[in-house]
């Protein structure tokens, strides 16, 4: 819960403080225990899309701001 909001906070932080780009990685672990439920799968898909969008916006050759792990 609140994963997209956390990712949006990372985005806003990097927009406001661009000198932190490359200085940290936000690691989020999502437990796929309910991945067979359609609503849960849809939520995970939306979370992954948001992480990818933000990573694409800020990434460098050797760094991305968000690491989303499904474990």
PyMOL Python script that loads the backbone (N, CA, C, O; Angstrom):
from pymol import cmd

cmd.read_pdbstr("""\
ATOM      1  N   UNK A   1       0.834  -1.193   0.000  1.00  0.00           N
ATOM      2  CA  UNK A   1       0.000   0.000   0.000  1.00  0.00           C
ATOM      3  C   UNK A   1       0.871   1.245   0.000  1.00  0.00           C
ATOM      4  O   UNK A   1       1.877   1.317   0.706  1.00  0.00           O
ATOM      5  N   UNK A   2       0.475   2.210  -0.791  1.00  0.00           N
ATOM      6  CA  UNK A   2       1.185   3.468  -0.829  1.00  0.00           C
ATOM      7  C   UNK A   2       2.479   3.449  -1.619  1.00  0.00           C
ATOM      8  O   UNK A   2       3.276   4.383  -1.523  1.00  0.00           O
ATOM      9  N   UNK A   3       2.701   2.402  -2.399  1.00  0.00           N
ATOM     10  CA  UNK A   3       3.962   2.299  -3.136  1.00  0.00           C
ATOM     11  C   UNK A   3       4.090   3.394  -4.188  1.00  0.00           C
ATOM     12  O   UNK A   3       5.148   4.008  -4.327  1.00  0.00           O
ATOM     13  N   UNK A   4       3.023   3.634  -4.920  1.00  0.00           N
ATOM     14  CA  UNK A   4       3.083   4.674  -5.948  1.00  0.00           C
ATOM     15  C   UNK A   4       3.343   6.033  -5.303  1.00  0.00           C
ATOM     16  O   UNK A   4       4.100   6.840  -5.842  1.00  0.00           O
ATOM     17  N   UNK A   5       2.729   6.287  -4.170  1.00  0.00           N
ATOM     18  CA  UNK A   5       2.949   7.552  -3.473  1.00  0.00           C
ATOM     19  C   UNK A   5       4.409   7.691  -3.046  1.00  0.00           C
ATOM     20  O   UNK A   5       4.979   8.779  -3.125  1.00  0.00           O
ATOM     21  N   UNK A   6       5.014   6.592  -2.595  1.00  0.00           N
ATOM     22  CA  UNK A   6       6.436   6.625  -2.230  1.00  0.00           C
ATOM     23  C   UNK A   6       7.288   6.959  -3.450  1.00  0.00           C
ATOM     24  O   UNK A   6       8.215   7.764  -3.366  1.00  0.00           O
ATOM     25  N   UNK A   7       6.972   6.341  -4.571  1.00  0.00           N
ATOM     26  CA  UNK A   7       7.736   6.590  -5.791  1.00  0.00           C
ATOM     27  C   UNK A   7       7.573   8.040  -6.251  1.00  0.00           C
ATOM     28  O   UNK A   7       8.533   8.663  -6.705  1.00  0.00           O
ATOM     29  N   UNK A   8       6.359   8.571  -6.133  1.00  0.00           N
ATOM     30  CA  UNK A   8       6.128   9.971  -6.499  1.00  0.00           C
ATOM     31  C   UNK A   8       6.912  10.912  -5.585  1.00  0.00           C
ATOM     32  O   UNK A   8       7.378  11.964  -6.022  1.00  0.00           O
ATOM     33  N   UNK A   9       7.052  10.530  -4.323  1.00  0.00           N
ATOM     34  CA  UNK A   9       7.847  11.336  -3.393  1.00  0.00           C
ATOM     35  C   UNK A   9       9.319  11.337  -3.807  1.00  0.00           C
ATOM     36  O   UNK A   9       9.987  12.367  -3.709  1.00  0.00           O
ATOM     37  N   UNK A  10       9.825  10.203  -4.266  1.00  0.00           N
ATOM     38  CA  UNK A  10      11.202  10.129  -4.764  1.00  0.00           C
ATOM     39  C   UNK A  10      11.350  11.045  -5.981  1.00  0.00           C
ATOM     40  O   UNK A  10      12.339  11.767  -6.108  1.00  0.00           O
ATOM     41  N   UNK A  11      10.365  11.007  -6.867  1.00  0.00           N
ATOM     42  CA  UNK A  11      10.400  11.864  -8.052  1.00  0.00           C
ATOM     43  C   UNK A  11      10.446  13.343  -7.658  1.00  0.00           C
ATOM     44  O   UNK A  11      11.270  14.101  -8.170  1.00  0.00           O
ATOM     45  N   UNK A  12       9.571  13.742  -6.760  1.00  0.00           N
ATOM     46  CA  UNK A  12       9.540  15.145  -6.324  1.00  0.00           C
ATOM     47  C   UNK A  12      10.850  15.541  -5.647  1.00  0.00           C
ATOM     48  O   UNK A  12      11.355  16.644  -5.851  1.00  0.00           O
ATOM     49  N   UNK A  13      11.393  14.630  -4.840  1.00  0.00           N
ATOM     50  CA  UNK A  13      12.658  14.897  -4.164  1.00  0.00           C
ATOM     51  C   UNK A  13      13.770  15.164  -5.176  1.00  0.00           C
ATOM     52  O   UNK A  13      14.529  16.121  -5.030  1.00  0.00           O
ATOM     53  N   UNK A  14      13.864  14.317  -6.200  1.00  0.00           N
ATOM     54  CA  UNK A  14      14.922  14.481  -7.201  1.00  0.00           C
ATOM     55  C   UNK A  14      14.704  15.715  -8.070  1.00  0.00           C
ATOM     56  O   UNK A  14      15.666  16.312  -8.555  1.00  0.00           O
ATOM     57  N   UNK A  15      13.450  16.099  -8.269  1.00  0.00           N
ATOM     58  CA  UNK A  15      13.178  17.342  -9.001  1.00  0.00           C
ATOM     59  C   UNK A  15      13.624  18.555  -8.184  1.00  0.00           C
ATOM     60  O   UNK A  15      14.188  19.507  -8.725  1.00  0.00           O
ATOM     61  N   UNK A  16      13.366  18.508  -6.887  1.00  0.00           N
ATOM     62  CA  UNK A  16      13.695  19.634  -6.017  1.00  0.00           C
ATOM     63  C   UNK A  16      15.184  19.682  -5.677  1.00  0.00           C
ATOM     64  O   UNK A  16      15.762  20.762  -5.553  1.00  0.00           O
ATOM     65  N   UNK A  17      15.798  18.514  -5.526  1.00  0.00           N
ATOM     66  CA  UNK A  17      17.207  18.422  -5.138  1.00  0.00           C
ATOM     67  C   UNK A  17      17.978  17.568  -6.146  1.00  0.00           C
ATOM     68  O   UNK A  17      18.392  16.457  -5.817  1.00  0.00           O
ATOM     69  N   UNK A  18      18.174  18.063  -7.351  1.00  0.00           N
ATOM     70  CA  UNK A  18      18.809  17.250  -8.395  1.00  0.00           C
ATOM     71  C   UNK A  18      20.245  16.841  -8.083  1.00  0.00           C
ATOM     72  O   UNK A  18      20.763  15.908  -8.696  1.00  0.00           O
ATOM     73  N   UNK A  19      20.889  17.516  -7.150  1.00  0.00           N
ATOM     74  CA  UNK A  19      22.266  17.147  -6.812  1.00  0.00           C
ATOM     75  C   UNK A  19      22.336  15.809  -6.079  1.00  0.00           C
ATOM     76  O   UNK A  19      23.430  15.276  -5.892  1.00  0.00           O
ATOM     77  N   UNK A  20      21.193  15.250  -5.656  1.00  0.00           N
ATOM     78  CA  UNK A  20      21.175  13.919  -5.048  1.00  0.00           C
ATOM     79  C   UNK A  20      21.092  12.802  -6.091  1.00  0.00           C
ATOM     80  O   UNK A  20      21.173  11.621  -5.752  1.00  0.00           O
ATOM     81  N   UNK A  21      20.935  13.178  -7.338  1.00  0.00           N
ATOM     82  CA  UNK A  21      20.866  12.185  -8.408  1.00  0.00           C
ATOM     83  C   UNK A  21      22.145  11.356  -8.402  1.00  0.00           C
ATOM     84  O   UNK A  21      23.247  11.902  -8.458  1.00  0.00           O
ATOM     85  N   UNK A  22      21.994  10.043  -8.335  1.00  0.00           N
ATOM     86  CA  UNK A  22      23.135   9.140  -8.298  1.00  0.00           C
ATOM     87  C   UNK A  22      23.681   8.882  -6.905  1.00  0.00           C
ATOM     88  O   UNK A  22      24.619   8.101  -6.747  1.00  0.00           O
ATOM     89  N   UNK A  23      23.108   9.528  -5.885  1.00  0.00           N
ATOM     90  CA  UNK A  23      23.622   9.402  -4.520  1.00  0.00           C
ATOM     91  C   UNK A  23      22.903   8.350  -3.677  1.00  0.00           C
ATOM     92  O   UNK A  23      23.396   7.973  -2.613  1.00  0.00           O
ATOM     93  N   UNK A  24      21.768   7.879  -4.128  1.00  0.00           N
ATOM     94  CA  UNK A  24      21.014   6.887  -3.360  1.00  0.00           C
ATOM     95  C   UNK A  24      20.157   6.065  -4.309  1.00  0.00           C
ATOM     96  O   UNK A  24      19.909   6.462  -5.448  1.00  0.00           O
ATOM     97  N   UNK A  25      19.715   4.930  -3.828  1.00  0.00           N
ATOM     98  CA  UNK A  25      18.731   4.113  -4.542  1.00  0.00           C
ATOM     99  C   UNK A  25      17.662   3.715  -3.538  1.00  0.00           C
ATOM    100  O   UNK A  25      17.970   3.193  -2.467  1.00  0.00           O
ATOM    101  N   UNK A  26      16.410   3.963  -3.888  1.00  0.00           N
ATOM    102  CA  UNK A  26      15.289   3.563  -3.048  1.00  0.00           C
ATOM    103  C   UNK A  26      14.942   2.123  -3.400  1.00  0.00           C
ATOM    104  O   UNK A  26      14.590   1.829  -4.542  1.00  0.00           O
ATOM    105  N   UNK A  27      15.039   1.223  -2.424  1.00  0.00           N
ATOM    106  CA  UNK A  27      14.749  -0.191  -2.649  1.00  0.00           C
ATOM    107  C   UNK A  27      13.395  -0.511  -2.031  1.00  0.00           C
ATOM    108  O   UNK A  27      13.169  -0.271  -0.845  1.00  0.00           O
ATOM    109  N   UNK A  28      12.499  -1.055  -2.849  1.00  0.00           N
ATOM    110  CA  UNK A  28      11.173  -1.456  -2.384  1.00  0.00           C
ATOM    111  C   UNK A  28      10.980  -2.920  -2.716  1.00  0.00           C
ATOM    112  O   UNK A  28      11.171  -3.336  -3.859  1.00  0.00           O
ATOM    113  N   UNK A  29      10.602  -3.701  -1.717  1.00  0.00           N
ATOM    114  CA  UNK A  29      10.331  -5.123  -1.929  1.00  0.00           C
ATOM    115  C   UNK A  29       8.827  -5.321  -1.872  1.00  0.00           C
ATOM    116  O   UNK A  29       8.169  -4.938  -0.905  1.00  0.00           O
ATOM    117  N   UNK A  30       8.295  -5.927  -2.925  1.00  0.00           N
ATOM    118  CA  UNK A  30       6.872  -6.244  -2.986  1.00  0.00           C
ATOM    119  C   UNK A  30       6.695  -7.751  -2.902  1.00  0.00           C
ATOM    120  O   UNK A  30       7.282  -8.496  -3.687  1.00  0.00           O
ATOM    121  N   UNK A  31       5.899  -8.193  -1.966  1.00  0.00           N
ATOM    122  CA  UNK A  31       5.666  -9.627  -1.793  1.00  0.00           C
ATOM    123  C   UNK A  31       4.556 -10.077  -2.736  1.00  0.00           C
ATOM    124  O   UNK A  31       3.411  -9.652  -2.582  1.00  0.00           O
ATOM    125  N   UNK A  32       4.871 -10.926  -3.707  1.00  0.00           N
ATOM    126  CA  UNK A  32       3.862 -11.361  -4.682  1.00  0.00           C
ATOM    127  C   UNK A  32       2.985 -12.503  -4.178  1.00  0.00           C
ATOM    128  O   UNK A  32       2.572 -13.349  -4.971  1.00  0.00           O
ATOM    129  N   UNK A  33       2.694 -12.546  -2.894  1.00  0.00           N
ATOM    130  CA  UNK A  33       1.946 -13.664  -2.325  1.00  0.00           C
ATOM    131  C   UNK A  33       0.525 -13.766  -2.866  1.00  0.00           C
ATOM    132  O   UNK A  33      -0.053 -14.853  -2.886  1.00  0.00           O
ATOM    133  N   UNK A  34      -0.038 -12.651  -3.301  1.00  0.00           N
ATOM    134  CA  UNK A  34      -1.409 -12.668  -3.827  1.00  0.00           C
ATOM    135  C   UNK A  34      -1.437 -12.370  -5.317  1.00  0.00           C
ATOM    136  O   UNK A  34      -2.423 -11.843  -5.833  1.00  0.00           O
ATOM    137  N   UNK A  35      -0.366 -12.703  -5.997  1.00  0.00           N
ATOM    138  CA  UNK A  35      -0.238 -12.321  -7.404  1.00  0.00           C
ATOM    139  C   UNK A  35      -1.258 -12.996  -8.313  1.00  0.00           C
ATOM    140  O   UNK A  35      -1.437 -12.574  -9.455  1.00  0.00           O
ATOM    141  N   UNK A  36      -1.925 -14.028  -7.829  1.00  0.00           N
ATOM    142  CA  UNK A  36      -2.944 -14.679  -8.651  1.00  0.00           C
ATOM    143  C   UNK A  36      -4.253 -13.888  -8.675  1.00  0.00           C
ATOM    144  O   UNK A  36      -5.089 -14.104  -9.552  1.00  0.00           O
ATOM    145  N   UNK A  37      -4.434 -12.989  -7.735  1.00  0.00           N
ATOM    146  CA  UNK A  37      -5.632 -12.154  -7.729  1.00  0.00           C
ATOM    147  C   UNK A  37      -5.473 -11.047  -8.764  1.00  0.00           C
ATOM    148  O   UNK A  37      -4.447 -10.369  -8.794  1.00  0.00           O
ATOM    149  N   UNK A  38      -6.481 -10.861  -9.610  1.00  0.00           N
ATOM    150  CA  UNK A  38      -6.393  -9.881 -10.696  1.00  0.00           C
ATOM    151  C   UNK A  38      -6.142  -8.469 -10.182  1.00  0.00           C
ATOM    152  O   UNK A  38      -5.311  -7.751 -10.739  1.00  0.00           O
ATOM    153  N   UNK A  39      -6.840  -8.064  -9.137  1.00  0.00           N
ATOM    154  CA  UNK A  39      -6.658  -6.700  -8.639  1.00  0.00           C
ATOM    155  C   UNK A  39      -5.240  -6.497  -8.117  1.00  0.00           C
ATOM    156  O   UNK A  39      -4.657  -5.428  -8.299  1.00  0.00           O
ATOM    157  N   UNK A  40      -4.688  -7.509  -7.474  1.00  0.00           N
ATOM    158  CA  UNK A  40      -3.319  -7.408  -6.977  1.00  0.00           C
ATOM    159  C   UNK A  40      -2.338  -7.350  -8.141  1.00  0.00           C
ATOM    160  O   UNK A  40      -1.401  -6.552  -8.128  1.00  0.00           O
ATOM    161  N   UNK A  41      -2.550  -8.189  -9.139  1.00  0.00           N
ATOM    162  CA  UNK A  41      -1.679  -8.186 -10.322  1.00  0.00           C
ATOM    163  C   UNK A  41      -1.745  -6.833 -11.031  1.00  0.00           C
ATOM    164  O   UNK A  41      -0.722  -6.325 -11.490  1.00  0.00           O
ATOM    165  N   UNK A  42      -2.931  -6.251 -11.121  1.00  0.00           N
ATOM    166  CA  UNK A  42      -3.084  -4.927 -11.741  1.00  0.00           C
ATOM    167  C   UNK A  42      -2.340  -3.859 -10.941  1.00  0.00           C
ATOM    168  O   UNK A  42      -1.710  -2.969 -11.513  1.00  0.00           O
ATOM    169  N   UNK A  43      -2.419  -3.957  -9.622  1.00  0.00           N
ATOM    170  CA  UNK A  43      -1.731  -2.996  -8.764  1.00  0.00           C
ATOM    171  C   UNK A  43      -0.223  -3.106  -8.936  1.00  0.00           C
ATOM    172  O   UNK A  43       0.465  -2.095  -9.074  1.00  0.00           O
ATOM    173  N   UNK A  44       0.288  -4.320  -8.927  1.00  0.00           N
ATOM    174  CA  UNK A  44       1.731  -4.532  -9.111  1.00  0.00           C
ATOM    175  C   UNK A  44       2.172  -4.000 -10.472  1.00  0.00           C
ATOM    176  O   UNK A  44       3.244  -3.407 -10.591  1.00  0.00           O
ATOM    177  N   UNK A  45       1.357  -4.210 -11.485  1.00  0.00           N
ATOM    178  CA  UNK A  45       1.674  -3.706 -12.820  1.00  0.00           C
ATOM    179  C   UNK A  45       1.756  -2.178 -12.817  1.00  0.00           C
ATOM    180  O   UNK A  45       2.667  -1.603 -13.411  1.00  0.00           O
ATOM    181  N   UNK A  46       0.810  -1.527 -12.152  1.00  0.00           N
ATOM    182  CA  UNK A  46       0.811  -0.063 -12.070  1.00  0.00           C
ATOM    183  C   UNK A  46       2.036   0.438 -11.304  1.00  0.00           C
ATOM    184  O   UNK A  46       2.633   1.449 -11.675  1.00  0.00           O
ATOM    185  N   UNK A  47       2.404  -0.265 -10.246  1.00  0.00           N
ATOM    186  CA  UNK A  47       3.580   0.107  -9.452  1.00  0.00           C
ATOM    187  C   UNK A  47       4.841  -0.027 -10.298  1.00  0.00           C
ATOM    188  O   UNK A  47       5.697   0.859 -10.282  1.00  0.00           O
ATOM    189  N   UNK A  48       4.960  -1.121 -11.031  1.00  0.00           N
ATOM    190  CA  UNK A  48       6.127  -1.327 -11.898  1.00  0.00           C
ATOM    191  C   UNK A  48       6.207  -0.252 -12.979  1.00  0.00           C
ATOM    192  O   UNK A  48       7.288   0.258 -13.273  1.00  0.00           O
ATOM    193  N   UNK A  49       5.076   0.088 -13.561  1.00  0.00           N
ATOM    194  CA  UNK A  49       5.058   1.123 -14.599  1.00  0.00           C
ATOM    195  C   UNK A  49       5.516   2.468 -14.046  1.00  0.00           C
ATOM    196  O   UNK A  49       6.260   3.197 -14.701  1.00  0.00           O
ATOM    197  N   UNK A  50       5.070   2.788 -12.847  1.00  0.00           N
ATOM    198  CA  UNK A  50       5.456   4.064 -12.235  1.00  0.00           C
ATOM    199  C   UNK A  50       6.949   4.076 -11.908  1.00  0.00           C
ATOM    200  O   UNK A  50       7.629   5.076 -12.140  1.00  0.00           O
ATOM    201  N   UNK A  51       7.456   2.975 -11.374  1.00  0.00           N
ATOM    202  CA  UNK A  51       8.897   2.880 -11.091  1.00  0.00           C
ATOM    203  C   UNK A  51       9.698   3.027 -12.381  1.00  0.00           C
ATOM    204  O   UNK A  51      10.706   3.732 -12.413  1.00  0.00           O
ATOM    205  N   UNK A  52       9.251   2.364 -13.435  1.00  0.00           N
ATOM    206  CA  UNK A  52       9.947   2.456 -14.721  1.00  0.00           C
ATOM    207  C   UNK A  52       9.923   3.881 -15.278  1.00  0.00           C
ATOM    208  O   UNK A  52      10.926   4.357 -15.811  1.00  0.00           O
ATOM    209  N   UNK A  53       8.790   4.555 -15.156  1.00  0.00           N
ATOM    210  CA  UNK A  53       8.674   5.927 -15.654  1.00  0.00           C
ATOM    211  C   UNK A  53       9.656   6.853 -14.931  1.00  0.00           C
ATOM    212  O   UNK A  53      10.354   7.650 -15.558  1.00  0.00           O
ATOM    213  N   UNK A  54       9.696   6.734 -13.614  1.00  0.00           N
ATOM    214  CA  UNK A  54      10.580   7.594 -12.818  1.00  0.00           C
ATOM    215  C   UNK A  54      12.044   7.237 -13.078  1.00  0.00           C
ATOM    216  O   UNK A  54      12.892   8.121 -13.203  1.00  0.00           O
ATOM    217  N   UNK A  55      12.331   5.947 -13.156  1.00  0.00           N
ATOM    218  CA  UNK A  55      13.706   5.534 -13.461  1.00  0.00           C
ATOM    219  C   UNK A  55      14.147   6.079 -14.813  1.00  0.00           C
ATOM    220  O   UNK A  55      15.268   6.569 -14.952  1.00  0.00           O
ATOM    221  N   UNK A  56      13.280   5.998 -15.794  1.00  0.00           N
ATOM    222  CA  UNK A  56      13.617   6.496 -17.134  1.00  0.00           C
ATOM    223  C   UNK A  56      13.910   8.001 -17.101  1.00  0.00           C
ATOM    224  O   UNK A  56      14.798   8.489 -17.800  1.00  0.00           O
ATOM    225  N   UNK A  57      13.158   8.711 -16.290  1.00  0.00           N
ATOM    226  CA  UNK A  57      13.294  10.169 -16.202  1.00  0.00           C
ATOM    227  C   UNK A  57      14.635  10.593 -15.589  1.00  0.00           C
ATOM    228  O   UNK A  57      15.218  11.596 -16.002  1.00  0.00           O
ATOM    229  N   UNK A  58      15.119   9.831 -14.608  1.00  0.00           N
ATOM    230  CA  UNK A  58      16.292  10.262 -13.847  1.00  0.00           C
ATOM    231  C   UNK A  58      17.530   9.385 -14.015  1.00  0.00           C
ATOM    232  O   UNK A  58      18.616   9.775 -13.584  1.00  0.00           O
ATOM    233  N   UNK A  59      17.398   8.240 -14.614  1.00  0.00           N
ATOM    234  CA  UNK A  59      18.514   7.286 -14.633  1.00  0.00           C
ATOM    235  C   UNK A  59      19.738   7.847 -15.349  1.00  0.00           C
ATOM    236  O   UNK A  59      19.655   8.740 -16.192  1.00  0.00           O
ATOM    237  N   UNK A  60      20.865   7.283 -14.971  1.00  0.00           N
ATOM    238  CA  UNK A  60      22.115   7.540 -15.671  1.00  0.00           C
ATOM    239  C   UNK A  60      22.601   6.191 -16.199  1.00  0.00           C
ATOM    240  O   UNK A  60      21.926   5.171 -16.060  1.00  0.00           O
ATOM    241  N   UNK A  61      23.746   6.210 -16.787  1.00  0.00           N
ATOM    242  CA  UNK A  61      24.282   4.965 -17.335  1.00  0.00           C
ATOM    243  C   UNK A  61      24.492   3.897 -16.259  1.00  0.00           C
ATOM    244  O   UNK A  61      24.336   2.706 -16.530  1.00  0.00           O
ATOM    245  N   UNK A  62      24.840   4.313 -15.051  1.00  0.00           N
ATOM    246  CA  UNK A  62      25.171   3.368 -13.979  1.00  0.00           C
ATOM    247  C   UNK A  62      24.254   3.445 -12.765  1.00  0.00           C
ATOM    248  O   UNK A  62      24.562   2.865 -11.723  1.00  0.00           O
ATOM    249  N   UNK A  63      23.145   4.145 -12.882  1.00  0.00           N
ATOM    250  CA  UNK A  63      22.306   4.361 -11.697  1.00  0.00           C
ATOM    251  C   UNK A  63      20.851   4.542 -12.094  1.00  0.00           C
ATOM    252  O   UNK A  63      20.535   5.097 -13.146  1.00  0.00           O
ATOM    253  N   UNK A  64      19.968   4.054 -11.216  1.00  0.00           N
ATOM    254  CA  UNK A  64      18.539   4.341 -11.318  1.00  0.00           C
ATOM    255  C   UNK A  64      18.033   4.595  -9.903  1.00  0.00           C
ATOM    256  O   UNK A  64      18.525   3.982  -8.955  1.00  0.00           O
ATOM    257  N   UNK A  65      17.058   5.491  -9.745  1.00  0.00           N
ATOM    258  CA  UNK A  65      16.641   5.870  -8.398  1.00  0.00           C
ATOM    259  C   UNK A  65      15.806   4.830  -7.661  1.00  0.00           C
ATOM    260  O   UNK A  65      15.827   4.788  -6.431  1.00  0.00           O
ATOM    261  N   UNK A  66      15.072   3.991  -8.387  1.00  0.00           N
ATOM    262  CA  UNK A  66      14.169   3.041  -7.731  1.00  0.00           C
ATOM    263  C   UNK A  66      14.516   1.625  -8.153  1.00  0.00           C
ATOM    264  O   UNK A  66      14.669   1.330  -9.338  1.00  0.00           O
ATOM    265  N   UNK A  67      14.637   0.757  -7.161  1.00  0.00           N
ATOM    266  CA  UNK A  67      14.812  -0.667  -7.404  1.00  0.00           C
ATOM    267  C   UNK A  67      13.614  -1.371  -6.784  1.00  0.00           C
ATOM    268  O   UNK A  67      13.488  -1.432  -5.561  1.00  0.00           O
ATOM    269  N   UNK A  68      12.735  -1.901  -7.627  1.00  0.00           N
ATOM    270  CA  UNK A  68      11.526  -2.579  -7.158  1.00  0.00           C
ATOM    271  C   UNK A  68      11.725  -4.075  -7.326  1.00  0.00           C
ATOM    272  O   UNK A  68      11.854  -4.574  -8.443  1.00  0.00           O
ATOM    273  N   UNK A  69      11.749  -4.785  -6.202  1.00  0.00           N
ATOM    274  CA  UNK A  69      11.971  -6.230  -6.201  1.00  0.00           C
ATOM    275  C   UNK A  69      10.690  -6.947  -5.817  1.00  0.00           C
ATOM    276  O   UNK A  69      10.023  -6.576  -4.851  1.00  0.00           O
ATOM    277  N   UNK A  70      10.355  -7.966  -6.571  1.00  0.00           N
ATOM    278  CA  UNK A  70       9.200  -8.804  -6.220  1.00  0.00           C
ATOM    279  C   UNK A  70       9.751 -10.087  -5.611  1.00  0.00           C
ATOM    280  O   UNK A  70      10.279 -10.943  -6.320  1.00  0.00           O
ATOM    281  N   UNK A  71       9.625 -10.214  -4.298  1.00  0.00           N
ATOM    282  CA  UNK A  71      10.150 -11.396  -3.591  1.00  0.00           C
ATOM    283  C   UNK A  71       9.131 -11.928  -2.632  1.00  0.00           C
ATOM    284  O   UNK A  71       9.387 -12.918  -1.946  1.00  0.00           O
TER     285      UNK A  71
END
""", "prot")
cmd.dss("prot")
cmd.show_as("cartoon", "prot")
cmd.util.cbc("prot")
cmd.orient("prot")
